[in-house]
Amino acid sequence: MMPQRVICHGCKHLLYEGAELRPPDEIIHQYEGKCPNCGKKLSLLPQDVEVKPARK
């Protein structure tokens, strides 16, 4: 399981998944503020956050 997964709230497109934690503004900047799949404006405010325990 990856420590961080960022998806578009509008279309559920995977924006980032990786072992390295990245700040949300860096991910948003990478896509010029819009989801590359649906064009929805990306926000720094998380809409849904899930925290799950790490598996051993």
PyMOL Python script that loads the backbone (N, CA, C, O; Angstrom):
from pymol import cmd

cmd.read_pdbstr("""\
ATOM      1  N   MET A   1       0.841  -1.187   0.000  1.00  0.00           N
ATOM      2  CA  MET A   1       0.000   0.000   0.000  1.00  0.00           C
ATOM      3  C   MET A   1       0.885   1.249   0.000  1.00  0.00           C
ATOM      4  O   MET A   1       1.921   1.291   0.664  1.00  0.00           O
ATOM      5  N   MET A   2       0.467   2.242  -0.741  1.00  0.00           N
ATOM      6  CA  MET A   2       1.210   3.492  -0.818  1.00  0.00           C
ATOM      7  C   MET A   2       0.810   4.415   0.338  1.00  0.00           C
ATOM      8  O   MET A   2      -0.362   4.460   0.712  1.00  0.00           O
ATOM      9  N   PRO A   3       1.779   5.155   0.910  1.00  0.00           N
ATOM     10  CA  PRO A   3       1.456   6.075   1.997  1.00  0.00           C
ATOM     11  C   PRO A   3       0.564   7.239   1.575  1.00  0.00           C
ATOM     12  O   PRO A   3      -0.165   7.777   2.408  1.00  0.00           O
ATOM     13  N   GLN A   4       0.600   7.640   0.312  1.00  0.00           N
ATOM     14  CA  GLN A   4      -0.199   8.790  -0.112  1.00  0.00           C
ATOM     15  C   GLN A   4      -0.836   8.516  -1.463  1.00  0.00           C
ATOM     16  O   GLN A   4      -0.191   8.037  -2.396  1.00  0.00           O
ATOM     17  N   ARG A   5      -2.130   8.838  -1.541  1.00  0.00           N
ATOM     18  CA  ARG A   5      -2.874   8.727  -2.804  1.00  0.00           C
ATOM     19  C   ARG A   5      -3.755   9.967  -2.885  1.00  0.00           C
ATOM     20  O   ARG A   5      -4.515  10.262  -1.963  1.00  0.00           O
ATOM     21  N   VAL A   6      -3.645  10.686  -3.992  1.00  0.00           N
ATOM     22  CA  VAL A   6      -4.434  11.904  -4.211  1.00  0.00           C
ATOM     23  C   VAL A   6      -5.287  11.681  -5.450  1.00  0.00           C
ATOM     24  O   VAL A   6      -4.779  11.351  -6.522  1.00  0.00           O
ATOM     25  N   ILE A   7      -6.611  11.871  -5.283  1.00  0.00           N
ATOM     26  CA  ILE A   7      -7.515  11.681  -6.405  1.00  0.00           C
ATOM     27  C   ILE A   7      -8.393  12.913  -6.584  1.00  0.00           C
ATOM     28  O   ILE A   7      -8.622  13.666  -5.638  1.00  0.00           O
ATOM     29  N   CYS A   8      -8.877  13.112  -7.794  1.00  0.00           N
ATOM     30  CA  CYS A   8      -9.789  14.214  -8.098  1.00  0.00           C
ATOM     31  C   CYS A   8     -11.142  13.917  -7.461  1.00  0.00           C
ATOM     32  O   CYS A   8     -11.677  12.818  -7.609  1.00  0.00           O
ATOM     33  N   HIS A   9     -11.686  14.888  -6.761  1.00  0.00           N
ATOM     34  CA  HIS A   9     -12.989  14.724  -6.114  1.00  0.00           C
ATOM     35  C   HIS A   9     -14.106  14.623  -7.152  1.00  0.00           C
ATOM     36  O   HIS A   9     -15.132  13.988  -6.907  1.00  0.00           O
ATOM     37  N   GLY A  10     -13.903  15.245  -8.297  1.00  0.00           N
ATOM     38  CA  GLY A  10     -14.938  15.254  -9.326  1.00  0.00           C
ATOM     39  C   GLY A  10     -15.077  13.944 -10.075  1.00  0.00           C
ATOM     40  O   GLY A  10     -16.181  13.415 -10.200  1.00  0.00           O
ATOM     41  N   CYS A  11     -13.952  13.404 -10.583  1.00  0.00           N
ATOM     42  CA  CYS A  11     -14.026  12.227 -11.467  1.00  0.00           C
ATOM     43  C   CYS A  11     -13.269  11.015 -10.926  1.00  0.00           C
ATOM     44  O   CYS A  11     -13.270   9.953 -11.548  1.00  0.00           O
ATOM     45  N   LYS A  12     -12.625  11.171  -9.772  1.00  0.00           N
ATOM     46  CA  LYS A  12     -11.868  10.083  -9.125  1.00  0.00           C
ATOM     47  C   LYS A  12     -10.594   9.698  -9.878  1.00  0.00           C
ATOM     48  O   LYS A  12     -10.059   8.608  -9.676  1.00  0.00           O
ATOM     49  N   HIS A  13     -10.108  10.589 -10.744  1.00  0.00           N
ATOM     50  CA  HIS A  13      -8.855  10.356 -11.471  1.00  0.00           C
ATOM     51  C   HIS A  13      -7.695  10.377 -10.482  1.00  0.00           C
ATOM     52  O   HIS A  13      -7.632  11.258  -9.624  1.00  0.00           O
ATOM     53  N   LEU A  14      -6.789   9.432 -10.590  1.00  0.00           N
ATOM     54  CA  LEU A  14      -5.621   9.358  -9.726  1.00  0.00           C
ATOM     55  C   LEU A  14      -4.614  10.434 -10.121  1.00  0.00           C
ATOM     56  O   LEU A  14      -4.070  10.408 -11.225  1.00  0.00           O
ATOM     57  N   LEU A  15      -4.371  11.374  -9.221  1.00  0.00           N
ATOM     58  CA  LEU A  15      -3.433  12.463  -9.486  1.00  0.00           C
ATOM     59  C   LEU A  15      -2.033  12.132  -8.983  1.00  0.00           C
ATOM     60  O   LEU A  15      -1.040  12.522  -9.597  1.00  0.00           O
ATOM     61  N   TYR A  16      -1.956  11.414  -7.865  1.00  0.00           N
ATOM     62  CA  TYR A  16      -0.645  11.037  -7.331  1.00  0.00           C
ATOM     63  C   TYR A  16      -0.809   9.818  -6.436  1.00  0.00           C
ATOM     64  O   TYR A  16      -1.767   9.713  -5.670  1.00  0.00           O
ATOM     65  N   GLU A  17       0.139   8.905  -6.549  1.00  0.00           N
ATOM     66  CA  GLU A  17       0.235   7.763  -5.649  1.00  0.00           C
ATOM     67  C   GLU A  17       1.702   7.445  -5.502  1.00  0.00           C
ATOM     68  O   GLU A  17       2.401   7.233  -6.493  1.00  0.00           O
ATOM     69  N   GLY A  18       2.173   7.410  -4.270  1.00  0.00           N
ATOM     70  CA  GLY A  18       3.584   7.116  -4.086  1.00  0.00           C
ATOM     71  C   GLY A  18       3.987   6.958  -2.637  1.00  0.00           C
ATOM     72  O   GLY A  18       3.236   7.297  -1.722  1.00  0.00           O
ATOM     73  N   ALA A  19       5.180   6.441  -2.447  1.00  0.00           N
ATOM     74  CA  ALA A  19       5.723   6.233  -1.114  1.00  0.00           C
ATOM     75  C   ALA A  19       6.184   7.540  -0.487  1.00  0.00           C
ATOM     76  O   ALA A  19       6.213   7.673   0.736  1.00  0.00           O
ATOM     77  N   GLU A  20       6.543   8.503  -1.329  1.00  0.00           N
ATOM     78  CA  GLU A  20       7.014   9.806  -0.837  1.00  0.00           C
ATOM     79  C   GLU A  20       5.815  10.726  -0.619  1.00  0.00           C
ATOM     80  O   GLU A  20       5.000  10.921  -1.520  1.00  0.00           O
ATOM     81  N   LEU A  21       5.715  11.290   0.588  1.00  0.00           N
ATOM     82  CA  LEU A  21       4.639  12.237   0.866  1.00  0.00           C
ATOM     83  C   LEU A  21       4.950  13.562   0.173  1.00  0.00           C
ATOM     84  O   LEU A  21       6.042  14.111   0.316  1.00  0.00           O
ATOM     85  N   ARG A  22       3.971  14.064  -0.578  1.00  0.00           N
ATOM     86  CA  ARG A  22       4.145  15.328  -1.303  1.00  0.00           C
ATOM     87  C   ARG A  22       3.095  16.322  -0.830  1.00  0.00           C
ATOM     88  O   ARG A  22       1.953  15.939  -0.576  1.00  0.00           O
ATOM     89  N   PRO A  23       3.465  17.593  -0.709  1.00  0.00           N
ATOM     90  CA  PRO A  23       2.485  18.597  -0.305  1.00  0.00           C
ATOM     91  C   PRO A  23       1.424  18.798  -1.383  1.00  0.00           C
ATOM     92  O   PRO A  23       1.733  18.752  -2.574  1.00  0.00           O
ATOM     93  N   PRO A  24       0.170  19.020  -0.971  1.00  0.00           N
ATOM     94  CA  PRO A  24      -0.915  19.196  -1.942  1.00  0.00           C
ATOM     95  C   PRO A  24      -0.663  20.305  -2.955  1.00  0.00           C
ATOM     96  O   PRO A  24      -1.016  20.153  -4.125  1.00  0.00           O
ATOM     97  N   ASP A  25      -0.057  21.428  -2.534  1.00  0.00           N
ATOM     98  CA  ASP A  25       0.171  22.521  -3.476  1.00  0.00           C
ATOM     99  C   ASP A  25       1.137  22.119  -4.588  1.00  0.00           C
ATOM    100  O   ASP A  25       1.023  22.612  -5.710  1.00  0.00           O
ATOM    101  N   GLU A  26       2.084  21.233  -4.293  1.00  0.00           N
ATOM    102  CA  GLU A  26       3.025  20.744  -5.308  1.00  0.00           C
ATOM    103  C   GLU A  26       2.289  19.894  -6.355  1.00  0.00           C
ATOM    104  O   GLU A  26       2.559  20.003  -7.551  1.00  0.00           O
ATOM    105  N   ILE A  27       1.369  19.058  -5.899  1.00  0.00           N
ATOM    106  CA  ILE A  27       0.591  18.214  -6.811  1.00  0.00           C
ATOM    107  C   ILE A  27      -0.329  19.078  -7.667  1.00  0.00           C
ATOM    108  O   ILE A  27      -0.450  18.851  -8.871  1.00  0.00           O
ATOM    109  N   ILE A  28      -0.971  20.056  -7.062  1.00  0.00           N
ATOM    110  CA  ILE A  28      -1.860  20.966  -7.794  1.00  0.00           C
ATOM    111  C   ILE A  28      -1.076  21.744  -8.845  1.00  0.00           C
ATOM    112  O   ILE A  28      -1.532  21.895  -9.978  1.00  0.00           O
ATOM    113  N   HIS A  29       0.095  22.234  -8.474  1.00  0.00           N
ATOM    114  CA  HIS A  29       0.940  22.988  -9.409  1.00  0.00           C
ATOM    115  C   HIS A  29       1.354  22.116 -10.602  1.00  0.00           C
ATOM    116  O   HIS A  29       1.418  22.589 -11.736  1.00  0.00           O
ATOM    117  N   GLN A  30       1.631  20.846 -10.328  1.00  0.00           N
ATOM    118  CA  GLN A  30       2.027  19.910 -11.381  1.00  0.00           C
ATOM    119  C   GLN A  30       0.956  19.828 -12.471  1.00  0.00           C
ATOM    120  O   GLN A  30       1.276  19.651 -13.647  1.00  0.00           O
ATOM    121  N   TYR A  31      -0.303  19.956 -12.083  1.00  0.00           N
ATOM    122  CA  TYR A  31      -1.415  19.868 -13.041  1.00  0.00           C
ATOM    123  C   TYR A  31      -2.001  21.239 -13.383  1.00  0.00           C
ATOM    124  O   TYR A  31      -3.102  21.332 -13.927  1.00  0.00           O
ATOM    125  N   GLU A  32      -1.265  22.293 -13.063  1.00  0.00           N
ATOM    126  CA  GLU A  32      -1.675  23.677 -13.362  1.00  0.00           C
ATOM    127  C   GLU A  32      -3.057  24.010 -12.803  1.00  0.00           C
ATOM    128  O   GLU A  32      -3.819  24.770 -13.400  1.00  0.00           O
ATOM    129  N   GLY A  33      -3.366  23.419 -11.635  1.00  0.00           N
ATOM    130  CA  GLY A  33      -4.587  23.754 -10.912  1.00  0.00           C
ATOM    131  C   GLY A  33      -5.855  23.080 -11.388  1.00  0.00           C
ATOM    132  O   GLY A  33      -6.929  23.329 -10.840  1.00  0.00           O
ATOM    133  N   LYS A  34      -5.753  22.215 -12.415  1.00  0.00           N
ATOM    134  CA  LYS A  34      -6.949  21.551 -12.948  1.00  0.00           C
ATOM    135  C   LYS A  34      -6.704  20.062 -13.112  1.00  0.00           C
ATOM    136  O   LYS A  34      -5.589  19.640 -13.418  1.00  0.00           O
ATOM    137  N   CYS A  35      -7.747  19.267 -12.908  1.00  0.00           N
ATOM    138  CA  CYS A  35      -7.652  17.832 -13.142  1.00  0.00           C
ATOM    139  C   CYS A  35      -7.427  17.599 -14.633  1.00  0.00           C
ATOM    140  O   CYS A  35      -8.165  18.142 -15.455  1.00  0.00           O
ATOM    141  N   PRO A  36      -6.416  16.799 -15.000  1.00  0.00           N
ATOM    142  CA  PRO A  36      -6.157  16.560 -16.414  1.00  0.00           C
ATOM    143  C   PRO A  36      -7.239  15.701 -17.079  1.00  0.00           C
ATOM    144  O   PRO A  36      -7.312  15.639 -18.307  1.00  0.00           O
ATOM    145  N   ASN A  37      -8.066  15.050 -16.286  1.00  0.00           N
ATOM    146  CA  ASN A  37      -9.097  14.178 -16.833  1.00  0.00           C
ATOM    147  C   ASN A  37     -10.424  14.914 -17.060  1.00  0.00           C
ATOM    148  O   ASN A  37     -11.005  14.827 -18.141  1.00  0.00           O
ATOM    149  N   CYS A  38     -10.904  15.642 -16.032  1.00  0.00           N
ATOM    150  CA  CYS A  38     -12.228  16.275 -16.146  1.00  0.00           C
ATOM    151  C   CYS A  38     -12.179  17.798 -16.204  1.00  0.00           C
ATOM    152  O   CYS A  38     -13.188  18.431 -16.515  1.00  0.00           O
ATOM    153  N   GLY A  39     -11.012  18.404 -15.908  1.00  0.00           N
ATOM    154  CA  GLY A  39     -10.875  19.851 -15.967  1.00  0.00           C
ATOM    155  C   GLY A  39     -11.334  20.590 -14.721  1.00  0.00           C
ATOM    156  O   GLY A  39     -11.267  21.818 -14.677  1.00  0.00           O
ATOM    157  N   LYS A  40     -11.807  19.859 -13.693  1.00  0.00           N
ATOM    158  CA  LYS A  40     -12.269  20.489 -12.454  1.00  0.00           C
ATOM    159  C   LYS A  40     -11.098  21.188 -11.766  1.00  0.00           C
ATOM    160  O   LYS A  40      -9.977  20.678 -11.753  1.00  0.00           O
ATOM    161  N   LYS A  41     -11.371  22.358 -11.197  1.00  0.00           N
ATOM    162  CA  LYS A  41     -10.346  23.098 -10.467  1.00  0.00           C
ATOM    163  C   LYS A  41      -9.960  22.317  -9.217  1.00  0.00           C
ATOM    164  O   LYS A  41     -10.828  21.876  -8.464  1.00  0.00           O
ATOM    165  N   LEU A  42      -8.664  22.147  -8.997  1.00  0.00           N
ATOM    166  CA  LEU A  42      -8.165  21.437  -7.820  1.00  0.00           C
ATOM    167  C   LEU A  42      -8.011  22.413  -6.667  1.00  0.00           C
ATOM    168  O   LEU A  42      -7.615  23.563  -6.861  1.00  0.00           O
ATOM    169  N   SER A  43      -8.324  21.949  -5.474  1.00  0.00           N
ATOM    170  CA  SER A  43      -8.322  22.802  -4.289  1.00  0.00           C
ATOM    171  C   SER A  43      -7.301  22.313  -3.273  1.00  0.00           C
ATOM    172  O   SER A  43      -7.014  21.119  -3.189  1.00  0.00           O
ATOM    173  N   LEU A  44      -6.753  23.251  -2.499  1.00  0.00           N
ATOM    174  CA  LEU A  44      -5.845  22.886  -1.409  1.00  0.00           C
ATOM    175  C   LEU A  44      -6.606  22.308  -0.220  1.00  0.00           C
ATOM    176  O   LEU A  44      -6.020  21.632   0.625  1.00  0.00           O
ATOM    177  N   LEU A  45      -7.907  22.569  -0.154  1.00  0.00           N
ATOM    178  CA  LEU A  45      -8.711  22.061   0.952  1.00  0.00           C
ATOM    179  C   LEU A  45      -9.189  20.646   0.618  1.00  0.00           C
ATOM    180  O   LEU A  45      -9.919  20.458  -0.356  1.00  0.00           O
ATOM    181  N   PRO A  46      -8.789  19.655   1.410  1.00  0.00           N
ATOM    182  CA  PRO A  46      -9.217  18.292   1.123  1.00  0.00           C
ATOM    183  C   PRO A  46     -10.728  18.130   1.301  1.00  0.00           C
ATOM    184  O   PRO A  46     -11.312  18.702   2.221  1.00  0.00           O
ATOM    185  N   GLN A  47     -11.353  17.356   0.427  1.00  0.00           N
ATOM    186  CA  GLN A  47     -12.794  17.125   0.492  1.00  0.00           C
ATOM    187  C   GLN A  47     -13.087  15.864   1.289  1.00  0.00           C
ATOM    188  O   GLN A  47     -13.971  15.868   2.146  1.00  0.00           O
ATOM    189  N   ASP A  48     -12.382  14.818   1.029  1.00  0.00           N
ATOM    190  CA  ASP A  48     -12.525  13.542   1.738  1.00  0.00           C
ATOM    191  C   ASP A  48     -11.131  13.055   2.088  1.00  0.00           C
ATOM    192  O   ASP A  48     -10.252  12.999   1.228  1.00  0.00           O
ATOM    193  N   VAL A  49     -10.930  12.706   3.341  1.00  0.00           N
ATOM    194  CA  VAL A  49      -9.631  12.207   3.766  1.00  0.00           C
ATOM    195  C   VAL A  49      -9.843  10.869   4.454  1.00  0.00           C
ATOM    196  O   VAL A  49     -10.676  10.751   5.353  1.00  0.00           O
ATOM    197  N   GLU A  50      -9.097   9.873   4.036  1.00  0.00           N
ATOM    198  CA  GLU A  50      -9.118   8.556   4.685  1.00  0.00           C
ATOM    199  C   GLU A  50      -7.735   8.291   5.241  1.00  0.00           C
ATOM    200  O   GLU A  50      -6.729   8.449   4.549  1.00  0.00           O
ATOM    201  N   VAL A  51      -7.698   7.892   6.483  1.00  0.00           N
ATOM    202  CA  VAL A  51      -6.443   7.505   7.121  1.00  0.00           C
ATOM    203  C   VAL A  51      -6.597   6.049   7.509  1.00  0.00           C
ATOM    204  O   VAL A  51      -7.521   5.682   8.234  1.00  0.00           O
ATOM    205  N   LYS A  52      -5.680   5.218   7.019  1.00  0.00           N
ATOM    206  CA  LYS A  52      -5.736   3.792   7.300  1.00  0.00           C
ATOM    207  C   LYS A  52      -4.429   3.371   7.944  1.00  0.00           C
ATOM    208  O   LYS A  52      -3.377   3.927   7.629  1.00  0.00           O
ATOM    209  N   PRO A  53      -4.480   2.395   8.846  1.00  0.00           N
ATOM    210  CA  PRO A  53      -3.248   1.916   9.462  1.00  0.00           C
ATOM    211  C   PRO A  53      -2.365   1.203   8.445  1.00  0.00           C
ATOM    212  O   PRO A  53      -2.849   0.569   7.507  1.00  0.00           O
ATOM    213  N   ALA A  54      -1.071   1.324   8.655  1.00  0.00           N
ATOM    214  CA  ALA A  54      -0.116   0.635   7.783  1.00  0.00           C
ATOM    215  C   ALA A  54      -0.177  -0.856   8.049  1.00  0.00           C
ATOM    216  O   ALA A  54      -0.352  -1.285   9.190  1.00  0.00           O
ATOM    217  N   ARG A  55      -0.034  -1.639   7.003  1.00  0.00           N
ATOM    218  CA  ARG A  55      -0.013  -3.087   7.150  1.00  0.00           C
ATOM    219  C   ARG A  55       1.409  -3.560   7.380  1.00  0.00           C
ATOM    220  O   ARG A  55       2.357  -3.020   6.811  1.00  0.00           O
ATOM    221  N   LYS A  56       1.543  -4.559   8.206  1.00  0.00           N
ATOM    222  CA  LYS A  56       2.874  -5.102   8.493  1.00  0.00           C
ATOM    223  C   LYS A  56       3.212  -6.214   7.551  1.00  0.00           C
ATOM    224  O   LYS A  56       4.295  -6.792   7.643  1.00  0.00           O
TER     225      LYS A  56
END
""", "prot")
cmd.dss("prot")
cmd.show_as("cartoon", "prot")
cmd.util.cbc("prot")
cmd.orient("prot")
